[in-house]
Every structure is written in C-alpha cells, then in structure tokens.
Amino acid sequence: MNLRNGSRSNPRNILVALVFLCFTLLHPVHAAAGNSAARFAGTDGKLDTREAALYLAVTHNKPLSDFLHPETLQIDPEQVVAVMEDQLDDLRSLTGHEAPWRVDEIDKLYLAGIITVPERPREGWKNIKGLTKAAIYTDSNSTRVYGPIRLRKTTDDLRFANIEDASGVTIGYSDNRLVDGRGAWNTQGVLGYPISFHSQGKPGKSAEFELLPAINWRIASIEGVANSDIEELGFSLPMVLFLSPGGNVYSGTYDQNVAAAKGKILSRLWVLTARPFVQTDFSLHHRICGAEASAEYIGGVFGSGLYMGGYQNSGIDGLQYKLRIVPGIDFSSTGKTGRFTTRLKGDDMFRVGGLLSCNLRFDGPSFTTFDIGTSYEMFHALDSSIEDADLLRTYASLWLNKNVGMSFEYCKGNTPVSLKAIDLLSLGLEFRY
C-alpha cells in the first residue's frame, strides 16, 4: 500500500469539495429595501411603543399568527408589544431612552447593522434550524443559541458571528519561496459549530459564553519537492467568554458592542479564550496535543478616540479600521512525530506571546467589498532549547458578495504548532459562511 499517494488523495478530495461549495455560495446579494421607520411613525415623525413594536415585528419577519386576537381575528396592538418586548428593550438600551423614538435614530441603528433584517426564506438548505440557521431558546434570565455552522479561515475567526468581520476558507495556488519547484494548490480553513449562552444584566452589562467545537486544516503541497509540504489537521474545543462590564447604554454580545460603538467609542468588552487542541496530519502520522489561552480588550482607549478590537469608522467615507492586540500563552507536547512537523517526540513547549494586527476595509452599502490587512504572531519559548516561532501574514481580499471573494496572501515564518518553516505566496478564492 502506497501511504504517500493515499495521503495526497485526501487533500485533493477536500479541495474539490471546497471548490464546489464555493460556487454554491456564489449568488447575487441584494440589499434590503423599504425598512425605514418612517412608514410606522405618527404625524410628529416619532414612534411610540406600539408603532415601534409593529416596526420591529415587520423588520424581524414575525408571522401574523403571533399577533392575532384569538376571538376576533384582529391584530391586538398590546399583543404586538408583548411579543416584541425583548426587541423593544434592546431598542431602549441602544438609544438610552424610552418611547417615543425619532425616525432618524432608529434608521441609523438599522443602517449600522445593529437592528438587522432577517432574510426571508429562500434556499431550503439555508433554513435548517440548528445547522444552517440558529436555533434560539430564551427564558426570563438567559438565552441559548445553537448553530449555525461557521466556515472561516482560522479558529480565531470563528468567534465572529458577523461574517463580514471574519476571513474565510481559502483555496488557491501557492508558490513556496523556500524551494525551487512548481507551485501547487493550497487550502486553509476551519469548520465550527457554535453553542452559546448569554445573559443580559443592566443596560450595557452582559456575559456570553460560547463553545465552538471545530475541525481545522491547512495544506500547502509542493509537487515534486518532498519535505517542503505543509499538511495539518486539527481538532479543538475553543471556549470564549465575552464580558461587558456596563457603564454605558449599550448592551449585549461582541457584535452588538462593536456595532453600537461605530463612531461613538462608548462600548467596552473583554474577550477571554481558551482552546484545548490535538493536531495531526491527514495520514494521522504526527500527534501534538496542547492548549492555548488569550485575552483581548474591545473598546475605546483612555478616551483618546482610538478604538481597539473591532472595525470602526475612520472619518473617511466608507473606510473602516481594526486594530488588535491579543496577548496569549500556550502549551503543547509532541506524542508522535512525522514528516509534516519539525518537532521531536516527547518535547514539551510552553510559550508566551501574542498577536498584533491592523486591518482596513472599504465598506459597501450591503457588504464589505475590499479589505486589506497585516498581522504578526510571535511566541517565545520559555525553554531555551526550543526556538521561538513567529508568523507574518499580509493579505488583500476583494469580495464578490458577502460569502465569496478573491484573495492574495503572503505568509512568512513558522506554522504556529508544528513549527514548519513557511514562505508562501498565494492567490485564490476565499469564502465564508
């Protein structure tokens, strides 16, 4: 049995499947229209509680049966208010006051993406509850959300529920500059399933805990040049804790805090992450087990007007920036060695370091059209016998729609866990879900 040929067939099958999925996701995206609150306002240009409840019901595509009076089959305004109470409470938190609300302040929340318009059902596969559509369960104290599945580039990207904030799975053609050989197809990505629990306290104070069981992979094959290939297959259980300490009128999770802060620099959020993992290759030859942890602050910096952690308006129309500083630690141990790692059996590695990154994006009316960025990841091993690892990544992505784009990427350094040297230039497709 030729194990080497067999090991190469698996990555190629994965590439074929990913290309098929990419073109499945490539469909026109149309911006939602006619969602102005003006349609529901009174003659004074404001919405009282009943009018706002009706606006939110239509915006969230609530079924008519939720609001019909059981005896007269007429819409009961008080029933509309009762059903939409959670959304009305969010509106109070986001605006900082009770009804009435001005049309322009509600419309700004919609345009900023804080009040979203769920798409009406189209393709059946997009509406499988708990798989491709979130399954949401609420009670008086907390909310539980299961799914939908997420396809992203790295495990770090999994925590972004808003896909416009994340990088996607890449499929491309790469040139490994470390060797003289023909280029080859490459792919990198992660498939995760989020399970989240969050509770809301006073306005601006909340906690959310998310489990993200995930499978990640990275393949960069160089035809005819053995020992230069990169092949990684990982299994992990990222655990993310989002803590918003309060002290302002904004509420909720990471996405709500970042969206609410656009142009205001008022939200604050701490993101604490722990990730146990096992890494191998597609032939299951090497095995590295470990865990990593990190912390990140999301919010304004000392009242300076500088925002950290999430995309923020730059003051130039359509241009947003994102700055991140993510300190972290990790530990890993090699149980088995193989040709896709430079690590030796039995070595234990404890490291400290982190990630620095800067991104710019040009935000279109309905989705991001172009973004560029660079990141530098460095970890210092406390054991002097093990070399430090660093990875520089620069990329640019032109998005054809919110799911599919074309990307250019350059990576130089070491793969973070297997410590394989890399100097890779890639051009290809990128998609996310």
Protein Blocks (a to p, Z undefined) as FASTA:
>chain_A
ZZklmmmmmmmmmmmmmmmmmmmmmccddddehiafklmmcfkopacfklmmmmmmmmno
pafklmpcfklopacfklmmmmmmmmmmmmmmmnopacdddfklmmmmmmnomaccdddd
fbfklmcghilpccddddfkbccdehjddddfblmlmmmmblklpccddddddddfkbgc
dddddddddddddddddddddehiacdddddddddddddddehiahkaccdddddddddd
dddebhiabecjfklmmmmmgonlpaccddddddddddddfkomaccdddddddddedde
ehnopaehiacdehighiacdddddddddddddfbgcfkbcbdehiacdddddddddddd
dddfkbcfbdcdddddddddfblkbccdddddddddddfblmbccdddddedddfklopa
cddddddddddZZ
